[in-house]
Amino acid sequence: MSLALSPRLFGLALSLVVTLAATCPARASTETGARDTHERHLVVVASAEIHGALEPCGCTSDPLGDVSRLATLLRTSRAQEPTLFVDSGNSFFPEGALPARGRPSAEARAQTLAKIMGRLGVAGLGLGDTDFALCVPRDLPKRLASNLTDPALTEPPKIIDTQGIKVGLLGVVDAEIARAAGLAVEEALPAAKRDATILRNKGAELIILLAPVDRALARKLAREADVDFVILGRQVGKGNARPEKMGQAYVLTPQDELQRVVRLEVVLRRGGETGKKRELISAGSSEEAALRKTEVARDLSRLDAALAEWAQKGVQGDFVAAKKREREALLVEQSSLNQPWRAPAEGDYFQFALVPLRRSIPQDGSIRSEMKALDRKVAALNLKAAEPPPKAEPGRAFFVGDRACVSCHKAAVTFWKKTVHAQAWKTLVDVGKQADEKCVGCHVTGFGQVGGSSLGFTRHLENVQCENCHGPGSNHVAGEGNEEPLAIRRDAPERPAPPVIPSSTPTHSSSMPICGTSWARATATCAGRSSAPARRGTSCARRRWRRPPWKANASKRRVLSASGRAK
């Protein structure tokens, strides 16, 4: 596999090496910083619940995710240590029901992601419930599922020799999900116990179990199966910043959609005994230390307040003495947390980190090219399946676009053109996402609404225009602002209702939902700061226009008929 980086990206990748070294400093395994030549090192990178999200929504300054950044992280890690990459399932399809028109693009994303995962050298894949989104996924890579016997769908548990450390890999599938798909399946725990024992007897020094199941079952598997690490693959949410010890094993949880991946560095110092499990020490990490510092500071603050209150009231006794001893222990721990990290004096150990895939990690150029090709393919599929928005019935307001607003609200429109909302469509065009169903809804007006816009049918409604806040304006235009009652919302809401967009739209953007940061910036200014009056009707300055006295029928208000026409 060859994924070349440009000189500029190579320089950025070097900075990543420093970042990763700071995150997992296990390489400085003695007090002098020199590595013990008898130590064997292994890095494991794990993801879960990618849900076909090859990249995040870009509408924020620091989006998390992107498989091309994962490629760079893996390349950098493999340049330093033997590195194993695994994924714990729910990888290829989005959550929730897929509409018929969205299936071709979802399949295209799944196929591209599967191809990229192969290029990244994924050692094992779990089989989760969303992987059954369209059908039994036989045309995608084989998965690890010890409780499922289907040679066309799964591969058997295996041992991988990573330059000196033998790693056993196995997985389980949710038995209920598999049965619903018509597959012959056994319960997860007995299958995992059986295969873990087989792997251990074959010489596996470490065993990793991929578990796209409920957390309660994952914990039970960690306690009762002869494994070392369980990678959770369902409902992972934001991930866990610490390994969760269950018996003699640890449950590790990445964040979904490649926002944060697990990075586990294992250090073995002695030869193992075949068939016998090693005792691994969790040696902490900078992330864990930071969390613990916060907790210790909080606990000390509470204890100090309680001890001061008891002293004021004259409370004494064994309970207070115990609390004072607890305070002294916390102070000792706080001091130790401020010391540089040192490896345990003896024994096998590991360090854990939840690594965010953010823009500071450069994208891999060749993977990025594949993603661009996917964008073009998805655009063609989406446009082929595109349907116009529902038409408004007679008398119901529909969206007319800012061209109908400017004649009466010139000052407001002039101001709007200086906001981020006026550039919303261009941001999609610049990155080739103007036919991506996950993106379009937040960058146009009236998306998915009656008389509004839809993918492929956005003419005159591109950008986030006036009507997204003030409502569809056809009746207001027909009434020239004199209809009674007013046919639009005079005061824009602080946060307009979201457009009708697919449930798979990314949520790990700090600007979501509806690019909330830009809504706050632009709507607040448009609604309250423009002081120029409109020529007629209602302006963003909230001024009503009154007909000049020389105009006929100055005192009359136009009344709209049921057809929506002024009479």
C-alpha positions as CSV (number, residue, x, y, z in Angstrom):
1,M,0.0,0.0,0.0
2,S,1.4,3.4,-1.0
3,L,-0.3,6.6,0.1
4,A,2.0,9.4,-0.8
5,L,2.0,12.8,1.0
6,S,3.1,16.0,-0.6
7,P,6.1,17.8,1.0
8,R,3.8,20.2,2.8
9,L,1.6,17.5,4.2
10,F,4.6,15.5,5.2
11,G,5.8,18.4,7.3
12,L,2.4,18.6,8.9
13,A,2.5,14.9,9.5
14,L,5.8,15.3,11.4
15,S,4.0,17.7,13.7
16,L,1.5,15.0,14.3
17,V,4.2,12.6,15.4
18,V,5.0,15.0,18.2
19,T,1.3,15.3,19.2
20,L,0.9,11.5,19.3
21,A,4.1,11.1,21.3
22,A,2.8,13.6,23.9
23,T,-0.5,11.8,24.0
24,C,1.0,8.3,24.5
25,P,4.5,8.7,25.9
26,A,5.0,5.0,26.6
27,R,8.1,5.0,24.4
28,A,10.0,6.7,27.2
29,S,9.9,3.5,29.2
30,T,12.6,4.1,31.7
31,E,13.4,7.1,33.8
32,T,16.3,8.1,31.5
33,G,14.0,8.0,28.5
34,A,15.8,5.0,26.9
35,R,13.8,2.1,25.7
36,D,14.3,-1.3,27.3
37,T,15.4,-3.6,24.5
38,H,13.4,-6.5,26.0
39,E,10.1,-4.6,25.7
40,R,7.7,-5.3,22.9
41,H,5.4,-2.6,21.7
42,L,2.1,-2.6,19.9
43,V,-0.3,0.2,18.9
44,V,-4.0,-0.6,18.4
45,V,-6.2,2.0,16.7
46,A,-10.0,1.3,16.9
47,S,-13.1,2.9,15.5
48,A,-16.8,2.1,15.7
49,E,-20.1,3.4,14.4
50,I,-18.7,5.2,11.4
51,H,-22.2,4.9,9.8
52,G,-20.9,5.6,6.3
53,A,-19.7,9.1,7.4
54,L,-16.4,9.3,5.5
55,E,-16.1,13.0,6.5
56,P,-17.8,15.4,8.8
57,C,-20.0,18.4,8.0
58,G,-17.6,21.2,7.2
59,C,-19.7,24.0,8.5
60,T,-17.5,24.7,11.6
61,S,-14.0,25.8,12.3
62,D,-12.9,22.5,13.8
63,P,-14.9,19.5,12.5
64,L,-14.1,16.1,13.8
65,G,-13.8,13.0,11.6
66,D,-12.6,12.2,8.1
67,V,-11.3,8.9,6.9
68,S,-8.4,10.6,5.0
69,R,-7.1,12.0,8.3
70,L,-7.4,8.5,9.8
71,A,-5.2,7.3,7.0
72,T,-2.5,9.9,8.0
73,L,-2.8,8.9,11.6
74,L,-2.3,5.2,10.8
75,R,0.7,6.0,8.5
76,T,2.4,8.1,11.2
77,S,1.8,5.5,13.9
78,R,3.1,2.6,11.7
79,A,6.3,4.6,11.0
80,Q,7.0,4.4,14.7
81,E,5.5,1.2,16.1
82,P,3.7,-2.0,14.8
83,T,0.1,-0.8,14.5
84,L,-3.1,-2.7,14.2
85,F,-6.4,-1.1,13.0
86,V,-9.8,-2.6,13.9
87,D,-13.4,-1.4,13.6
88,S,-16.1,-2.7,15.9
89,G,-19.0,-2.5,13.5
90,N,-22.0,-0.4,12.4
91,S,-19.6,1.0,9.9
92,F,-21.1,1.3,6.5
93,F,-24.7,2.6,6.7
94,P,-26.4,5.4,8.5
95,E,-28.7,5.0,11.4
96,G,-32.4,5.1,10.9
97,A,-34.6,4.1,8.0
98,L,-33.2,4.8,4.6
99,P,-35.7,6.3,2.1
100,A,-35.8,4.5,-1.3
101,R,-34.3,7.5,-3.1
102,G,-31.4,7.6,-0.6
103,R,-30.4,3.9,-0.9
104,P,-28.2,4.2,-4.1
105,S,-26.0,6.9,-2.5
106,A,-25.8,5.0,0.8
107,E,-24.6,1.9,-1.1
108,A,-22.1,4.0,-3.0
109,R,-20.7,5.4,0.3
110,A,-20.6,1.9,1.8
111,Q,-18.7,0.5,-1.1
112,T,-16.2,3.3,-1.1
113,L,-15.6,3.1,2.6
114,A,-15.1,-0.7,2.4
115,K,-12.5,-0.1,-0.3
116,I,-10.7,2.5,1.8
117,M,-10.8,0.4,4.9
118,G,-9.1,-2.4,2.9
119,R,-6.4,0.1,1.8
120,L,-5.9,1.1,5.4
121,G,-5.2,-2.5,6.3
122,V,-8.1,-3.0,8.7
123,A,-7.3,-6.3,10.6
124,G,-10.9,-7.0,11.8
125,L,-14.4,-5.7,11.3
126,G,-17.4,-6.2,13.6
127,L,-20.9,-6.8,12.4
128,G,-23.5,-4.3,13.9
129,D,-27.2,-3.8,13.5
130,T,-27.0,-0.9,11.0
131,D,-24.7,-3.1,8.8
132,F,-28.0,-4.9,8.0
133,A,-29.6,-1.6,6.8
134,L,-30.3,-2.7,3.3
135,C,-29.9,-6.5,3.3
136,V,-27.5,-9.1,4.7
137,P,-24.2,-7.5,3.8
138,R,-22.6,-10.3,1.8
139,D,-21.1,-8.0,-0.8
140,L,-19.0,-6.1,1.8
141,P,-15.9,-7.3,3.7
142,K,-16.2,-10.3,5.9
143,R,-16.8,-9.7,9.6
144,L,-15.7,-11.3,12.9
145,A,-18.7,-12.9,14.6
146,S,-18.0,-16.0,16.6
147,N,-21.7,-16.7,17.2
148,L,-22.6,-16.6,13.5
149,T,-21.8,-19.4,11.1
150,D,-22.0,-18.1,7.6
151,P,-18.8,-18.4,5.5
152,A,-20.1,-15.9,3.0
153,L,-20.6,-13.3,5.7
154,T,-18.0,-13.9,8.4
155,E,-14.4,-15.0,8.9
156,P,-13.2,-17.2,11.8
157,P,-11.3,-15.7,14.8
158,K,-7.7,-15.3,13.9
159,I,-4.2,-14.6,15.3
160,I,-2.1,-11.8,13.9
161,D,1.6,-11.7,14.6
162,T,2.5,-8.0,14.8
163,Q,6.3,-8.1,14.7
164,G,6.6,-10.2,17.9
165,I,3.3,-9.8,19.7
166,K,0.6,-12.4,18.8
167,V,-2.9,-10.7,18.8
168,G,-6.1,-12.7,18.8
169,L,-9.1,-11.1,17.1
170,L,-12.7,-12.2,17.5
171,G,-16.1,-10.6,17.5
172,V,-19.8,-11.2,18.2
173,V,-23.0,-10.1,16.6
174,D,-26.2,-9.2,18.4
175,A,-28.1,-12.5,18.3
176,E,-31.5,-10.8,18.1
177,I,-30.5,-8.7,15.1
178,A,-29.1,-11.7,13.3
179,R,-32.2,-13.8,13.9
180,A,-34.4,-11.0,12.5
181,A,-32.2,-11.2,9.4
182,G,-33.0,-14.9,9.1
183,L,-29.5,-16.1,10.1
184,A,-28.6,-19.0,12.3
185,V,-26.9,-17.6,15.4
186,E,-26.0,-18.6,18.9
187,E,-25.8,-16.4,22.0
188,A,-22.8,-14.2,22.1
189,L,-21.2,-15.1,25.5
190,P,-20.7,-18.9,25.1
191,A,-19.4,-18.4,21.6
192,A,-17.0,-15.7,22.7
193,K,-15.8,-17.8,25.7
194,R,-15.2,-20.8,23.4
195,D,-13.2,-18.9,20.7
196,A,-11.2,-16.8,23.2
197,T,-10.0,-20.0,24.9
198,I,-9.1,-21.5,21.5
199,L,-7.1,-18.4,20.6
200,R,-5.3,-18.3,23.9
201,N,-4.3,-22.0,23.6
202,K,-3.0,-21.3,20.1
203,G,-0.6,-18.7,21.6
204,A,-2.4,-15.4,21.5
205,E,-0.7,-13.0,24.0
206,L,-3.5,-10.4,23.7
207,I,-7.1,-11.0,22.7
208,I,-9.3,-8.2,21.4
209,L,-13.1,-8.7,21.1
210,L,-15.1,-6.5,18.8
211,A,-18.5,-6.0,20.4
212,P,-21.2,-4.1,18.5
213,V,-23.7,-5.0,21.2
214,D,-25.3,-3.3,24.1
215,R,-22.9,-1.9,26.7
216,A,-24.3,-4.3,29.4
217,L,-23.4,-7.3,27.3
218,A,-20.0,-5.9,26.3
219,R,-19.2,-5.6,30.0
220,K,-20.3,-9.1,30.7
221,L,-18.2,-10.4,27.8
222,A,-15.2,-8.5,29.3
223,R,-15.8,-10.1,32.7
224,E,-16.4,-13.7,31.7
225,A,-14.7,-14.3,28.3
226,D,-10.9,-14.8,28.4
227,V,-10.1,-11.6,26.6
228,D,-8.0,-8.5,27.3
229,F,-9.8,-5.7,25.6
230,V,-13.4,-5.3,24.4
231,I,-14.1,-2.6,21.8
232,L,-17.7,-1.4,22.1
233,G,-19.4,-0.9,18.8
234,R,-23.0,0.2,19.6
235,Q,-24.3,3.4,21.1
236,V,-20.8,4.7,21.7
237,G,-21.8,8.4,21.6
238,K,-18.9,10.6,22.5
239,G,-16.8,7.7,23.6
240,N,-15.1,7.1,26.9
241,A,-12.0,9.0,27.9
242,R,-10.9,6.2,30.1
243,P,-10.7,2.4,29.8
244,E,-13.5,0.7,31.8
245,K,-12.1,-2.2,33.8
246,M,-14.4,-5.2,34.1
247,G,-12.8,-8.1,35.9
248,Q,-9.4,-8.6,34.3
249,A,-10.3,-7.0,31.0
250,Y,-11.0,-3.5,29.8
251,V,-13.9,-2.0,27.7
252,L,-12.7,0.7,25.3
253,T,-15.2,3.1,23.6
254,P,-14.3,5.2,20.6
255,Q,-16.5,8.1,19.5
256,D,-18.9,7.6,16.6
257,E,-18.4,8.7,13.0
258,L,-14.6,8.8,13.3
259,Q,-14.7,11.8,15.6
260,R,-12.3,10.3,18.1
261,V,-10.6,6.9,17.7
262,V,-9.2,4.7,20.4
263,R,-5.4,4.6,20.5
264,L,-4.0,1.8,22.7
265,E,-0.3,1.3,23.2
266,V,0.6,-2.1,24.8
267,V,4.0,-2.8,26.2
268,L,4.9,-6.4,27.1
269,R,8.1,-6.9,29.1
270,R,8.2,-10.6,29.6
271,G,7.5,-13.8,27.8
272,G,4.0,-15.2,28.2
273,E,2.9,-18.7,29.0
274,T,0.8,-20.3,26.3
275,G,-2.9,-20.5,27.4
276,K,-2.5,-18.2,30.3
277,K,-3.8,-14.6,30.4
278,R,-1.4,-11.7,31.2
279,E,-2.1,-9.2,33.8
280,L,-2.0,-5.7,32.2
281,I,-1.6,-2.5,34.2
282,S,-3.4,0.6,33.0
283,A,-0.6,3.1,33.1
284,G,-2.7,6.2,32.4
285,S,-2.3,8.9,29.8
286,S,-2.2,12.7,29.6
287,E,-6.0,12.7,28.9
288,E,-6.8,10.5,31.9
289,A,-4.4,12.6,34.1
290,A,-6.2,15.8,33.0
291,L,-9.6,14.3,33.9
292,R,-8.4,13.1,37.2
293,K,-6.8,16.5,38.1
294,T,-10.3,18.1,37.5
295,E,-11.9,15.5,39.7
296,V,-9.3,15.8,42.5
297,A,-9.6,19.6,42.5
298,R,-13.4,19.3,42.7
299,D,-13.3,16.8,45.6
300,L,-10.7,18.9,47.5
301,S,-12.9,22.0,47.1
302,R,-15.9,20.1,48.5
303,L,-13.9,18.6,51.4
304,D,-12.4,22.0,52.3
305,A,-15.9,23.6,52.4
306,A,-17.3,20.7,54.5
307,L,-14.3,20.7,57.0
308,A,-14.6,24.5,57.4
309,E,-18.3,24.2,58.1
310,W,-17.7,21.4,60.7
311,A,-14.9,23.3,62.4
312,Q,-17.2,26.4,62.7
313,K,-19.9,24.2,64.3
314,G,-17.4,22.4,66.5
315,V,-18.1,19.0,64.9
316,Q,-15.4,16.4,65.8
317,G,-15.0,12.7,65.9
318,D,-13.9,9.7,63.8
319,F,-15.9,10.8,60.8
320,V,-14.2,14.2,60.6
321,A,-10.8,12.6,61.2
322,A,-11.5,10.2,58.3
323,K,-12.3,13.0,56.0
324,K,-9.1,14.8,56.9
325,R,-7.2,11.7,56.0
326,E,-9.1,11.6,52.7
327,R,-8.1,15.2,52.1
328,E,-4.4,14.4,52.7
329,A,-4.5,11.4,50.3
330,L,-6.1,13.7,47.6
331,L,-3.3,16.2,48.1
332,V,-0.7,13.5,47.6
333,E,-2.5,12.3,44.5
334,Q,-2.7,15.9,43.2
335,S,1.0,16.3,43.6
336,S,1.7,13.0,41.7
337,L,-0.6,14.0,38.8
338,N,1.6,17.1,38.3
339,Q,4.7,15.0,37.9
340,P,6.0,13.8,34.4
341,W,4.6,10.5,33.3
342,R,6.8,7.4,34.1
343,A,6.2,3.8,33.1
344,P,5.4,1.3,35.8
345,A,8.5,-0.1,37.4
346,E,7.6,-3.7,36.4
347,G,4.9,-5.7,34.7
348,D,3.1,-5.5,31.3
349,Y,1.1,-2.3,30.8
350,F,-0.8,-0.2,28.4
351,Q,-1.7,3.4,27.7
352,F,-5.0,4.6,26.4
353,A,-6.0,7.7,24.6
354,L,-9.1,8.9,22.7
355,V,-7.5,10.8,19.7
356,P,-9.7,13.4,17.9
357,L,-9.4,13.4,14.1
358,R,-9.4,17.2,13.6
359,R,-8.0,19.5,10.9
360,S,-4.6,19.6,12.5
361,I,-4.1,16.1,11.1
362,P,-3.4,16.5,7.4
363,Q,-5.6,14.6,4.9
364,D,-4.1,11.8,2.8
365,G,-4.1,12.9,-0.8
366,S,-5.0,9.6,-2.5
367,I,-7.8,8.8,-0.1
368,R,-9.1,12.4,-0.5
369,S,-9.2,11.8,-4.3
370,E,-11.4,8.8,-3.8
371,M,-13.7,10.8,-1.6
372,K,-14.0,13.5,-4.3
373,A,-14.9,10.8,-6.9
374,L,-17.5,9.5,-4.5
375,D,-19.0,13.1,-4.2
376,R,-19.4,13.2,-8.0
377,K,-21.0,9.7,-8.0
378,V,-23.4,10.6,-5.1
379,A,-24.4,13.8,-6.8
380,A,-25.3,12.0,-10.0
381,L,-27.3,9.4,-8.1
382,N,-29.1,12.0,-6.0
383,L,-30.0,14.2,-9.0
384,K,-31.4,11.2,-10.8
385,A,-33.7,10.4,-7.9
386,A,-34.5,14.0,-7.1
387,E,-38.2,15.0,-6.7
388,P,-39.6,18.5,-6.7
389,P,-41.0,19.9,-3.4
390,P,-44.8,19.6,-2.9
391,K,-46.7,22.5,-4.5
392,A,-48.7,24.9,-2.4
393,E,-52.5,24.6,-2.7
394,P,-54.4,27.7,-3.8
395,G,-54.2,30.4,-1.1
396,R,-51.3,28.9,0.8
397,A,-48.1,30.9,0.9
398,F,-45.1,29.6,-1.0
399,F,-41.5,30.7,-1.1
400,V,-40.6,33.4,-3.7
401,G,-36.9,34.1,-3.0
402,D,-35.0,37.3,-2.1
403,R,-35.6,38.8,-5.6
404,A,-39.2,39.5,-4.5
405,C,-38.0,41.2,-1.3
406,V,-35.4,43.6,-2.6
407,S,-37.7,46.2,-4.2
408,C,-39.3,47.0,-0.8
409,H,-36.5,45.9,1.6
410,K,-33.4,47.2,-0.2
411,A,-31.5,48.1,2.9
412,A,-32.2,44.8,4.6
413,V,-31.2,42.8,1.6
414,T,-28.1,44.9,1.1
415,F,-27.1,44.1,4.7
416,W,-28.0,40.4,4.3
417,K,-25.6,40.1,1.4
418,K,-22.8,40.9,3.7
419,T,-23.6,38.0,6.1
420,V,-22.5,34.4,5.9
421,H,-26.1,33.4,4.9
422,A,-25.6,35.0,1.5
423,Q,-22.6,32.8,0.9
424,A,-24.2,29.5,2.0
425,W,-24.7,28.1,-1.4
426,K,-21.3,29.0,-2.6
427,T,-19.7,27.1,0.3
428,L,-21.3,24.0,-1.1
429,V,-20.3,24.7,-4.7
430,D,-16.7,25.3,-3.7
431,V,-16.5,21.7,-2.2
432,G,-18.7,20.0,-4.7
433,K,-21.5,19.3,-2.2
434,Q,-24.4,21.1,-4.0
435,A,-26.1,17.8,-4.8
436,D,-25.4,16.1,-1.4
437,E,-28.7,15.5,0.4
438,K,-26.9,15.7,3.8
439,C,-25.7,19.2,3.0
440,V,-28.2,21.0,0.8
441,G,-31.0,21.5,3.4
442,C,-29.0,23.9,5.5
443,H,-27.8,26.0,2.6
444,V,-31.0,26.8,0.9
445,T,-34.4,28.4,1.7
446,G,-37.6,26.4,2.4
447,F,-36.0,23.0,2.0
448,G,-38.5,20.1,2.1
449,Q,-41.4,22.5,2.8
450,V,-44.5,23.0,0.8
451,G,-43.9,25.5,-2.0
452,G,-40.2,25.5,-1.1
453,S,-37.1,23.8,-2.4
454,S,-35.6,20.3,-2.6
455,L,-32.4,18.7,-3.9
456,G,-32.1,19.6,-7.6
457,F,-35.0,22.1,-7.3
458,T,-33.4,25.1,-5.6
459,R,-33.6,27.8,-8.3
460,H,-33.9,31.3,-6.8
461,L,-33.9,29.7,-3.3
462,E,-30.2,29.1,-2.9
463,N,-28.6,30.6,0.2
464,V,-30.2,31.2,3.6
465,Q,-32.6,33.9,2.6
466,C,-35.2,36.1,4.3
467,E,-38.0,33.5,4.2
468,N,-36.1,31.0,6.3
469,C,-36.8,33.3,9.2
470,H,-39.9,35.3,8.2
471,G,-41.8,32.4,6.5
472,P,-42.9,31.9,2.9
473,G,-43.7,35.3,1.4
474,S,-45.9,34.9,-1.7
475,N,-49.0,36.3,0.0
476,H,-47.0,39.1,1.5
477,V,-45.7,40.1,-1.9
478,A,-49.2,39.8,-3.4
479,G,-50.5,42.1,-0.7
480,E,-47.7,44.6,-1.0
481,G,-47.3,44.5,2.7
482,N,-50.8,45.8,3.3
483,E,-52.5,42.5,4.0
484,E,-54.4,42.1,7.2
485,P,-53.2,40.2,9.2
486,L,-49.6,40.4,8.1
487,A,-48.7,37.2,6.0
488,I,-45.2,36.9,7.3
489,R,-43.5,36.8,10.7
490,R,-42.5,40.3,11.6
491,D,-39.9,39.4,14.3
492,A,-37.5,36.6,13.2
493,P,-37.2,33.8,15.8
494,E,-33.9,33.5,17.6
495,R,-33.5,30.0,16.1
496,P,-35.7,29.1,13.2
497,A,-37.2,25.7,12.8
498,P,-34.9,23.2,11.1
499,P,-35.3,22.3,7.5
500,V,-36.6,18.9,6.6
501,I,-33.3,17.0,6.1
502,P,-32.3,13.3,6.3
503,S,-31.8,11.8,9.7
504,S,-28.2,11.0,8.7
505,T,-27.1,14.6,8.6
506,P,-23.9,14.9,10.7
507,T,-24.4,16.3,14.2
508,H,-20.7,16.6,15.2
509,S,-20.3,20.1,13.9
510,S,-20.2,22.8,16.5
511,S,-22.3,24.9,14.1
512,M,-25.2,22.4,14.0
513,P,-28.1,22.3,14.1
514,I,-28.7,24.7,11.2
515,C,-25.3,26.2,11.5
516,G,-26.5,27.8,14.8
517,T,-23.4,30.1,15.1
518,S,-24.1,31.8,11.8
519,W,-27.8,32.0,12.5
520,A,-27.1,33.8,15.7
521,R,-24.7,36.2,14.0
522,A,-26.8,37.0,10.9
523,T,-30.4,36.9,12.1
524,A,-29.7,39.0,15.1
525,T,-28.1,41.7,13.0
526,C,-30.7,41.4,10.2
527,A,-33.6,41.5,12.6
528,G,-32.5,44.3,14.9
529,R,-29.7,46.5,13.5
530,S,-30.8,47.7,10.1
531,S,-32.4,51.1,10.6
532,A,-33.3,52.0,7.1
533,P,-37.1,51.9,6.4
534,A,-38.5,49.8,3.6
535,R,-40.3,51.4,0.7
536,R,-43.5,49.5,1.7
537,G,-44.5,46.6,3.9
538,T,-42.5,45.3,6.8
539,S,-38.7,45.8,6.9
540,C,-36.0,44.2,9.1
541,A,-36.2,47.5,11.0
542,R,-39.7,46.6,12.0
543,R,-41.2,49.7,10.5
544,R,-44.6,49.7,8.8
545,W,-44.9,51.6,5.5
546,R,-47.9,53.9,5.1
547,R,-49.1,55.0,1.7
548,P,-48.3,58.6,0.9
549,P,-51.4,60.9,1.0
550,W,-51.2,61.5,-2.8
551,K,-51.8,57.8,-3.5
552,A,-55.4,56.7,-4.1
553,N,-57.1,54.6,-1.5
554,A,-54.5,55.6,1.1
555,S,-56.7,54.6,4.1
556,K,-57.6,51.2,2.7
557,R,-55.9,47.9,3.4
558,R,-55.8,45.2,0.7
559,V,-57.6,42.0,1.5
560,L,-56.5,38.7,0.1
561,S,-59.0,36.4,-1.4
562,A,-58.9,32.7,-0.8
563,S,-56.9,32.3,-4.1
564,G,-54.1,34.4,-2.6
565,R,-54.6,37.2,-5.1
566,A,-55.1,40.8,-3.9
567,K,-58.5,42.4,-4.6
